[in-house]
Every structure is written in structure tokens, then in C-alpha cells.
């Protein structure tokens, strides 16, 4: 259940990013000019800092921790869960940090803290948490996927791509992972690979209008009007009142004049 919730959060954050693109499109401003300007500027001005996990920063094994501290940390984690249930993320964060100071082997505390940082858009902190987790818990696709999201949200596209690819290698059953990777590939200019992964996501969820609209936007930007128009037609058959599809279709028709 927690795996599903984590993946749902990742998709929700990416959906928020696409919402910004829709608003830009409705104003008739170039998507690429506005949406990517900040990320491109950051990557040119300064390369992302290396945040590799050192030996001292790795999550230690549980048998190295004092059992009394483990018991105290478990109580704090349960209190954090109660705060999260009430949407009190700040209080939960403090409790989880206290728990980890007592028991730095508490994987569950790292998981919950990572989710808080993603939710609060503290992506650098989320990156550090998930880099620890992918080393401590081998072959967990959700951790690689969420690390990919944290990296993507900071404009670290190549690293994000590598982690989403790893998540898919471990578990290729989730369409959202292919969709996320497709978006990253499109921003990296790897158009053929992006189309391949967009289509894979749609193959798995053929009636997902969010996936269709994202691919239609991609085709629009790449000046592939017939492909974009076909997808928009499919969207409007499923959801005739879809305003984003209607707006994009109008923009498509304007460019054809």
C-alpha cells in the first residue's frame, strides 16, 4: 500500500508541473521558452553539486545500534505517523529527525522523511534521503523512482534519467515510470526515446488522457501537427469537455493557418 502511495505522490508532483505548462499554453506563450528557461540557465551557470553518499553517511545495520535507542526511536516514529495522519508534517519531520538521531538504521523513518521532503518540495533534502536508501535497500524500485523525481525537480536530468531507468529495470509494471522517463528524455532532446516511452505508458494505460495530452504537447512543440491532432481527437472522444485539449487544438489550428 505504501508503495502505491509513494508512486501516486510522484505522479501528482509531475502532474503539477504539467499544469504549469497548460497555463502557459493558454496564454499563447512558447512552452519551451518559459518552462525550460530557468532549468537551462541553472545547468549552464553551475553544474549540480555532487551528493554521493560517503561511508560515514551510509545507513548503518540495525545490529550496530543500542536496543534501547531502537525502542525509543520506534516510539518517536509512531508519534510521527500520528502527526502525519493529521497532516502535521512539520511536527512529524521533527519527530523523525529525533528518531534517526537515536537510531540511524531506521529505514521506515527515512522513508517517511523522504516523502515529507518531496511533498514540501525540499528536493535537495529528498535527494540526500533517497541516495541513502538506494544504497541501504538494494533493488527497491520505488526508492530509485523517488530519487529520480527529486533529481528531476532540481534540473539534474541525466541523473534523474539513470534512476528512472533503474526503477524500470527493477519493475516495469507501472506506466507512470515510463511517463516520467519520457518527460525527462523530451527535455534532454532525446526525442525518439521520449516518444518510445510515452507510447509505452499509453500502451499500459490507453485511456489515460494526461499521458495523451503530454504527448500531444510534445508533438506540438516538435512541429508534428498530424500526430498531435490525432491524440487530441482521442482525448476529446473520451472527455469532450477537456479544456486543455480544446486549447491545444485551437493553437494547433492557428499554426496551420
C-alpha contacts under 8 A as a table, 3 or more apart, distances in Angstrom:
res1	aa1	res2	aa2	distance
1	X	4	X	5.22
1	X	5	X	6.34
2	X	5	X	4.98
2	X	6	X	6.12
3	X	6	X	5.23
3	X	7	X	6.29
3	X	142	X	6.65
4	X	7	X	5.21
4	X	8	X	6.07
5	X	8	X	4.98
5	X	9	X	6.21
6	X	9	X	5.14
6	X	10	X	6.38
6	X	115	X	7.32
6	X	142	X	7.31
6	X	146	X	7.87
7	X	10	X	5.07
7	X	11	X	6.29
7	X	142	X	7.04
7	X	145	X	7.99
7	X	146	X	7.86
7	X	176	X	7.87
8	X	11	X	5.17
8	X	12	X	6.10
9	X	12	X	4.99
9	X	13	X	6.29
9	X	119	X	7.73
10	X	13	X	5.31
10	X	14	X	6.40
10	X	146	X	6.77
10	X	149	X	6.80
11	X	14	X	5.09
11	X	15	X	6.01
11	X	176	X	6.60
11	X	180	X	7.99
12	X	15	X	4.88
12	X	16	X	6.30
13	X	16	X	5.11
13	X	17	X	6.55
14	X	17	X	5.04
14	X	18	X	6.46
14	X	180	X	7.58
15	X	18	X	5.09
15	X	19	X	6.23
16	X	19	X	4.97
16	X	20	X	6.68
17	X	20	X	5.43
17	X	21	X	6.85
18	X	21	X	4.95
18	X	22	X	6.38
18	X	214	X	7.61
19	X	22	X	5.05
19	X	23	X	6.45
20	X	23	X	5.24
20	X	24	X	6.36
21	X	24	X	5.13
21	X	25	X	6.17
21	X	31	X	6.52
21	X	35	X	6.81
22	X	25	X	5.02
22	X	26	X	6.29
22	X	244	X	6.50
23	X	26	X	5.18
23	X	27	X	6.59
24	X	27	X	5.29
24	X	28	X	6.67
24	X	29	X	5.90
24	X	30	X	7.51
24	X	31	X	6.37
24	X	34	X	7.84
25	X	28	X	5.15
25	X	29	X	5.99
25	X	30	X	7.14
25	X	31	X	6.37
25	X	247	X	7.77
25	X	248	X	7.26
26	X	29	X	7.77
26	X	247	X	6.39
26	X	248	X	7.81
28	X	251	X	7.74
29	X	33	X	7.89
29	X	34	X	7.63
30	X	33	X	5.29
30	X	34	X	6.53
31	X	34	X	5.67
31	X	35	X	5.66
31	X	36	X	7.83
31	X	221	X	7.64
32	X	35	X	5.39
32	X	36	X	5.49
32	X	37	X	7.38
32	X	221	X	7.68
33	X	36	X	6.19
33	X	37	X	5.85
34	X	37	X	5.37
34	X	38	X	7.80
35	X	38	X	7.33
36	X	39	X	5.45
36	X	40	X	6.04
37	X	40	X	5.35
37	X	41	X	6.15
38	X	41	X	5.20
38	X	42	X	6.21
39	X	42	X	5.18
39	X	43	X	6.26
39	X	154	X	7.83
39	X	155	X	5.52
40	X	43	X	5.26
40	X	44	X	6.22
40	X	155	X	7.92
41	X	44	X	5.25
41	X	45	X	6.06
42	X	45	X	5.29
42	X	46	X	6.06
42	X	47	X	7.77
42	X	155	X	7.73
43	X	46	X	5.56
43	X	47	X	5.57
43	X	48	X	7.10
43	X	155	X	7.08
43	X	156	X	7.89
44	X	47	X	6.91
48	X	156	X	6.73
51	X	128	X	6.99
52	X	131	X	7.34
53	X	57	X	5.85
53	X	58	X	6.37
53	X	128	X	7.83
53	X	131	X	6.63
53	X	132	X	6.42
54	X	57	X	5.19
54	X	58	X	6.41
55	X	58	X	5.35
57	X	132	X	7.61
58	X	132	X	5.94
58	X	135	X	7.53
58	X	136	X	7.20
59	X	104	X	6.28
59	X	105	X	5.41
59	X	132	X	6.46
59	X	133	X	7.65
59	X	136	X	6.04
60	X	64	X	6.94
60	X	104	X	6.61
60	X	105	X	5.17
61	X	64	X	5.76
61	X	65	X	7.56
61	X	105	X	5.81
62	X	65	X	5.58
62	X	105	X	5.34
62	X	106	X	7.57
63	X	66	X	7.82
65	X	69	X	7.09
65	X	70	X	6.87
65	X	103	X	6.45
65	X	104	X	7.92
65	X	105	X	7.43
66	X	69	X	5.33
66	X	70	X	6.42
67	X	70	X	4.88
67	X	71	X	6.23
68	X	71	X	5.19
68	X	72	X	6.33
69	X	72	X	5.05
69	X	73	X	6.00
69	X	102	X	5.28
69	X	103	X	6.00
70	X	73	X	5.07
70	X	74	X	6.14
70	X	102	X	6.89
70	X	103	X	5.46
71	X	74	X	5.14
71	X	75	X	6.55
72	X	75	X	5.28
72	X	76	X	6.53
72	X	99	X	7.43
72	X	102	X	7.41
73	X	76	X	5.04
73	X	77	X	6.18
73	X	98	X	7.52
73	X	99	X	4.28
73	X	100	X	6.98
73	X	102	X	5.95
73	X	103	X	5.98
73	X	106	X	7.97
74	X	77	X	5.04
74	X	78	X	6.28
74	X	99	X	7.20
75	X	78	X	5.21
75	X	79	X	6.33
76	X	79	X	5.01
76	X	80	X	6.14
76	X	95	X	5.74
76	X	96	X	6.74
76	X	98	X	7.39
76	X	99	X	5.66
77	X	80	X	4.89
77	X	81	X	6.23
77	X	95	X	6.78
77	X	96	X	5.94
77	X	99	X	6.43
77	X	109	X	6.41
78	X	81	X	5.02
78	X	82	X	6.44
79	X	82	X	5.11
79	X	83	X	6.39
79	X	92	X	7.54
79	X	95	X	7.24
80	X	83	X	5.01
80	X	84	X	6.16
80	X	91	X	7.25
80	X	92	X	4.30
80	X	93	X	7.30
80	X	95	X	5.62
80	X	96	X	6.34
81	X	84	X	5.03
81	X	85	X	6.21
81	X	92	X	7.03
82	X	85	X	5.11
82	X	86	X	6.62
83	X	86	X	5.14
83	X	87	X	6.30
83	X	88	X	5.03
83	X	89	X	6.77
83	X	91	X	6.53
83	X	92	X	5.38
84	X	87	X	4.76
84	X	88	X	5.41
84	X	89	X	5.71
84	X	92	X	6.03
85	X	88	X	7.51
88	X	91	X	5.65
88	X	92	X	6.27
89	X	92	X	4.93
89	X	93	X	5.95
89	X	116	X	6.71
90	X	93	X	5.07
90	X	94	X	6.42
91	X	94	X	5.30
91	X	95	X	6.37
92	X	95	X	5.13
92	X	96	X	6.15
93	X	96	X	5.18
93	X	97	X	6.20
93	X	113	X	6.35
93	X	116	X	7.22
94	X	97	X	5.20
94	X	98	X	6.22
95	X	98	X	5.07
95	X	99	X	6.13
96	X	99	X	4.88
96	X	100	X	6.19
96	X	109	X	5.72
96	X	110	X	7.84
96	X	112	X	7.85
96	X	113	X	6.67
97	X	100	X	5.11
97	X	101	X	6.25
98	X	101	X	5.11
98	X	102	X	6.60
99	X	102	X	5.28
99	X	103	X	5.98
99	X	104	X	7.71
99	X	106	X	7.88
99	X	109	X	7.27
100	X	103	X	4.74
100	X	104	X	4.51
100	X	105	X	7.32
100	X	106	X	6.51
100	X	109	X	6.90
100	X	110	X	7.93
101	X	104	X	5.99
103	X	106	X	5.79
106	X	109	X	5.44
106	X	110	X	6.70
107	X	110	X	5.16
107	X	111	X	6.25
107	X	133	X	7.54
108	X	111	X	5.06
108	X	112	X	6.32
109	X	112	X	5.25
109	X	113	X	6.04
110	X	113	X	5.03
110	X	114	X	5.93
110	X	129	X	6.43
110	X	133	X	7.51
111	X	114	X	5.18
111	X	115	X	6.40
111	X	129	X	7.95
111	X	133	X	7.97
112	X	115	X	5.17
112	X	116	X	6.33
113	X	116	X	5.05
113	X	117	X	6.30
113	X	126	X	7.89
113	X	129	X	7.67
114	X	117	X	5.19
114	X	118	X	6.27
114	X	125	X	7.69
114	X	126	X	5.04
114	X	129	X	5.77
114	X	130	X	6.75
115	X	118	X	5.08
115	X	119	X	6.07
115	X	126	X	7.53
116	X	119	X	5.06
116	X	120	X	6.02
117	X	120	X	5.02
117	X	121	X	5.86
117	X	122	X	4.87
117	X	123	X	6.38
117	X	125	X	6.38
117	X	126	X	5.18
118	X	121	X	4.95
118	X	122	X	6.05
118	X	123	X	5.99
118	X	126	X	5.95
118	X	150	X	7.04
119	X	122	X	7.72
122	X	125	X	5.65
122	X	126	X	6.32
123	X	126	X	4.84
123	X	127	X	5.96
123	X	150	X	4.95
123	X	151	X	7.26
123	X	153	X	6.68
123	X	154	X	6.78
124	X	127	X	5.02
124	X	128	X	6.43
124	X	150	X	6.96
124	X	151	X	7.83
124	X	154	X	7.46
125	X	128	X	5.19
125	X	129	X	6.35
126	X	129	X	5.11
126	X	130	X	6.18
126	X	147	X	7.39
126	X	150	X	6.10
127	X	130	X	5.31
127	X	131	X	6.02
127	X	147	X	5.69
127	X	150	X	5.37
127	X	151	X	6.47
128	X	131	X	5.21
128	X	132	X	6.46
129	X	132	X	5.34
129	X	133	X	6.41
130	X	133	X	4.77
130	X	134	X	6.08
130	X	143	X	6.06
130	X	144	X	7.45
130	X	146	X	7.13
130	X	147	X	5.38
131	X	134	X	5.46
131	X	135	X	6.57
131	X	147	X	6.87
132	X	135	X	5.42
132	X	136	X	6.19
133	X	136	X	4.99
133	X	137	X	5.66
133	X	143	X	6.69
134	X	137	X	5.43
134	X	138	X	5.90
134	X	139	X	7.48
134	X	140	X	7.10
134	X	143	X	6.02
134	X	144	X	6.51
135	X	138	X	6.16
137	X	140	X	6.44
139	X	170	X	6.54
140	X	143	X	5.75
140	X	144	X	6.93
140	X	167	X	7.69
140	X	170	X	7.39
141	X	144	X	5.18
141	X	145	X	6.10
141	X	166	X	7.29
141	X	167	X	4.33
141	X	168	X	7.22
141	X	170	X	5.71
141	X	171	X	6.30
142	X	145	X	4.98
142	X	146	X	6.08
142	X	167	X	6.83
143	X	146	X	5.20
143	X	147	X	6.01
143	X	167	X	7.91
144	X	147	X	5.02
144	X	148	X	6.06
144	X	163	X	5.24
144	X	164	X	6.38
144	X	166	X	6.66
144	X	167	X	5.31
145	X	148	X	4.99
145	X	149	X	6.35
145	X	163	X	6.34
145	X	164	X	5.30
145	X	167	X	5.54
145	X	177	X	7.21
146	X	149	X	4.90
146	X	150	X	6.24
147	X	150	X	5.10
147	X	151	X	6.17
147	X	160	X	7.26
147	X	163	X	6.76
148	X	151	X	5.16
148	X	152	X	5.96
148	X	159	X	7.15
148	X	160	X	4.15
148	X	161	X	6.81
148	X	162	X	7.69
148	X	163	X	5.10
148	X	164	X	5.55
149	X	152	X	5.04
149	X	153	X	6.08
149	X	160	X	6.73
150	X	153	X	5.28
150	X	154	X	6.66
150	X	160	X	7.81
151	X	154	X	5.27
151	X	155	X	6.50
151	X	156	X	5.09
151	X	157	X	6.84
151	X	159	X	6.65
151	X	160	X	5.17
152	X	155	X	5.08
152	X	156	X	5.36
152	X	157	X	5.38
152	X	159	X	7.90
152	X	160	X	5.27
152	X	184	X	7.43
153	X	156	X	7.44
156	X	159	X	5.74
156	X	160	X	6.13
157	X	160	X	4.92
157	X	161	X	5.99
157	X	184	X	6.36
157	X	188	X	7.16
158	X	161	X	5.07
158	X	162	X	6.36
159	X	162	X	5.17
159	X	163	X	6.38
160	X	163	X	5.26
160	X	164	X	6.23
160	X	184	X	7.57
161	X	164	X	5.30
161	X	165	X	6.12
161	X	181	X	6.23
161	X	184	X	6.44
161	X	185	X	7.30
162	X	165	X	5.15
162	X	166	X	6.26
163	X	166	X	4.97
163	X	167	X	6.21
164	X	167	X	4.96
164	X	168	X	6.24
164	X	177	X	6.66
164	X	180	X	7.63
164	X	181	X	6.04
165	X	168	X	5.13
165	X	169	X	6.18
165	X	181	X	7.31
166	X	169	X	4.97
166	X	170	X	6.32
167	X	170	X	5.23
167	X	171	X	6.12
167	X	172	X	7.61
167	X	177	X	7.59
168	X	171	X	4.95
168	X	172	X	4.58
168	X	173	X	7.92
168	X	177	X	6.69
168	X	178	X	7.50
169	X	172	X	6.31
171	X	174	X	7.33
172	X	175	X	7.75
172	X	177	X	7.80
174	X	177	X	5.80
174	X	178	X	7.37
175	X	178	X	5.37
175	X	179	X	6.29
175	X	200	X	7.42
175	X	201	X	4.57
175	X	202	X	7.52
175	X	204	X	5.90
175	X	205	X	6.81
176	X	179	X	4.90
176	X	180	X	6.04
176	X	201	X	6.74
177	X	180	X	5.12
177	X	181	X	6.14
177	X	201	X	7.91
178	X	181	X	5.13
178	X	182	X	6.01
178	X	197	X	5.32
178	X	198	X	6.62
178	X	200	X	6.62
178	X	201	X	5.39
179	X	182	X	5.04
179	X	183	X	6.36
179	X	197	X	6.42
179	X	198	X	5.51
179	X	200	X	7.99
179	X	201	X	5.52
179	X	211	X	7.04
180	X	183	X	5.23
180	X	184	X	6.46
181	X	184	X	5.12
181	X	185	X	6.12
181	X	194	X	7.49
181	X	197	X	6.96
182	X	185	X	5.06
182	X	186	X	6.09
182	X	193	X	7.25
182	X	194	X	4.33
182	X	195	X	6.90
182	X	196	X	7.70
182	X	197	X	5.05
182	X	198	X	5.41
183	X	186	X	5.12
183	X	187	X	6.38
183	X	194	X	6.77
183	X	198	X	7.94
184	X	187	X	5.18
184	X	188	X	6.27
184	X	194	X	7.78
185	X	188	X	4.97
185	X	189	X	6.29
185	X	190	X	5.16
185	X	191	X	6.81
185	X	193	X	6.68
185	X	194	X	5.04
186	X	189	X	5.13
186	X	190	X	5.63
186	X	191	X	5.51
186	X	194	X	5.27
186	X	218	X	7.63
187	X	190	X	7.53
190	X	193	X	5.69
190	X	194	X	6.10
191	X	194	X	4.94
191	X	195	X	6.16
192	X	195	X	5.29
192	X	196	X	6.28
193	X	196	X	4.99
193	X	197	X	6.31
194	X	197	X	5.28
194	X	198	X	6.07
195	X	198	X	5.05
195	X	199	X	6.03
195	X	215	X	7.61
196	X	199	X	5.30
196	X	200	X	6.24
197	X	200	X	4.84
197	X	201	X	6.23
198	X	201	X	5.24
198	X	202	X	6.35
198	X	211	X	7.21
198	X	215	X	6.51
199	X	202	X	4.93
199	X	203	X	5.93
200	X	203	X	4.93
200	X	204	X	6.38
201	X	204	X	5.25
201	X	205	X	6.21
201	X	206	X	7.93
201	X	211	X	7.29
202	X	205	X	4.84
202	X	206	X	4.68
202	X	207	X	7.45
202	X	208	X	6.89
202	X	211	X	6.51
202	X	212	X	7.21
203	X	206	X	5.36
205	X	208	X	5.54
207	X	238	X	7.59
208	X	211	X	5.53
208	X	212	X	6.49
209	X	212	X	4.83
209	X	213	X	5.94
209	X	235	X	5.78
209	X	238	X	7.92
210	X	213	X	5.16
210	X	214	X	6.18
211	X	214	X	5.20
211	X	215	X	6.30
212	X	215	X	5.22
212	X	216	X	6.05
212	X	231	X	6.17
212	X	232	X	7.51
212	X	235	X	6.93
213	X	216	X	4.89
213	X	217	X	6.10
213	X	231	X	7.37
213	X	232	X	6.99
213	X	235	X	7.48
213	X	244	X	7.90
213	X	245	X	6.72
214	X	217	X	5.14
214	X	218	X	6.25
215	X	218	X	4.87
215	X	219	X	6.19
215	X	228	X	7.53
215	X	231	X	7.90
216	X	219	X	5.04
216	X	220	X	6.08
216	X	227	X	7.27
216	X	228	X	4.42
216	X	229	X	7.43
216	X	231	X	5.98
216	X	232	X	6.64
217	X	220	X	4.89
217	X	221	X	6.16
217	X	228	X	7.10
217	X	248	X	7.59
218	X	221	X	5.19
218	X	222	X	6.17
218	X	228	X	7.98
219	X	222	X	4.99
219	X	223	X	6.06
219	X	224	X	4.92
219	X	225	X	6.62
219	X	227	X	6.45
219	X	228	X	5.24
220	X	223	X	5.15
220	X	224	X	5.83
220	X	225	X	5.96
220	X	228	X	5.92
220	X	252	X	7.21
221	X	224	X	7.64
224	X	227	X	5.76
224	X	228	X	6.37
225	X	228	X	5.01
225	X	229	X	5.91
225	X	252	X	6.84
226	X	229	X	5.10
226	X	230	X	6.17
227	X	230	X	5.25
227	X	231	X	6.46
228	X	231	X	5.32
228	X	232	X	6.20
229	X	232	X	5.07
229	X	233	X	6.12
229	X	249	X	6.84
229	X	252	X	7.63
230	X	233	X	5.17
230	X	234	X	6.48
231	X	234	X	5.06
231	X	235	X	6.30
232	X	235	X	5.01
232	X	236	X	6.22
232	X	245	X	5.81
232	X	246	X	7.85
232	X	248	X	7.99
232	X	249	X	6.77
233	X	236	X	5.21
233	X	237	X	6.25
234	X	237	X	5.13
234	X	238	X	6.50
235	X	238	X	5.24
235	X	239	X	5.94
235	X	240	X	7.36
235	X	242	X	7.57
235	X	245	X	6.96
236	X	239	X	4.89
236	X	240	X	4.20
236	X	241	X	7.04
236	X	242	X	6.50
236	X	245	X	7.02
236	X	246	X	7.79
237	X	240	X	5.70
239	X	242	X	5.53
241	X	246	X	7.88
242	X	245	X	5.56
242	X	246	X	6.34
243	X	246	X	4.90
243	X	247	X	6.01
244	X	247	X	5.16
244	X	248	X	6.18
245	X	248	X	5.15
245	X	249	X	6.03
246	X	249	X	5.09
246	X	250	X	6.26
247	X	250	X	5.13
247	X	251	X	6.29
248	X	251	X	5.03
248	X	252	X	6.06
249	X	252	X	4.90
249	X	253	X	6.18
250	X	253	X	5.07
250	X	254	X	6.20
251	X	254	X	5.02
251	X	255	X	6.35
252	X	255	X	5.32
252	X	256	X	6.47
253	X	256	X	5.10
253	X	257	X	6.67
254	X	257	X	5.41
